[in-house]
Amino acid sequence: MQVNIHQAKTQLSQLLARVEAGEEVVIARAGKPVAKLVKLDSTLKRRVPGRYRGQGYIAPDFDEPMRDFEDAFYGS
């Protein structure tokens, strides 16, 4: 289904009901599609804090000055 912006503004509740029923709604400006309303996937997984613990690495010299970069940026 395609609607213009004015229709989308005035009939948003009805359009959302159609989207919840599984329909996709395209919003158009001057007949050209600019956005699509689709139902969100309700099976999104909740984030688990610490899931990637131990998988990252920060070098011991992470916050040390980068001499090569400084020389290139500021000149030797």
N, C-alpha and C positions, 0 to 999 in steps of 0.2 A: 504494500500500500504506500502511496506517495501523497503527502500533503504539503501545502505551502506554509510559510512561517506563521502567517496570521492564523490559519486553522490550528497549527500546533499550539500557539499561545492560548487560543480560546477553548480548545478541546483537549488540553493536556491530560486531564483525568481519564477521559474516554480512551485516548491513545495509549496511556499506560495500562489500562485494563486489557486492551487488545494485545499489547506486548507481553503482559503477564500470561496471556492465553497461548503465547508461542508465536505470535505474528511479528514480523519485522516492519517497522514504519520508517520510511525515508522522508526527511524534511528537505524541501527544495526552496530555493530562492530564484524567482523568475523562471521556474521550470527546470532549473539545474540542481541536481542533488548536492546537498552540502553536509548532511549528517544522517546517521542511522540510529534509531532506537531499537535496541535488542535486549532481550531478557538476560540478566546476569546469571552466571553459572552459580547456583546455590551450593555446589559441592566444593567450594574453595576450602582448602585446608587451612587450619589455624596455624599461625607461626609458632614454632617451638623455640624458645630462647635457648641459646647454647648449642643448637643443632650442629654447628660447624666448629665447635670448640676444638682446638688442637690442630686444625687443618690450615691455619694461616701461619705466616712466618714474617717477622720483622727483624731485619738485620741489626746487629748491635750498633752499627754506625749510621742508623737511619737518620738521626737528627744532626749528624756532623755536616759541616760545610762541604759543598761539592766544588772542589778546587777547579776542576776542568770547566764546569759551568760558570763559575765566578770569573775565571780568566777570559772565557769567551764573551761573557756579558759585559764585564767592566773593562776588559783589556788587560794585558799583562804589564 
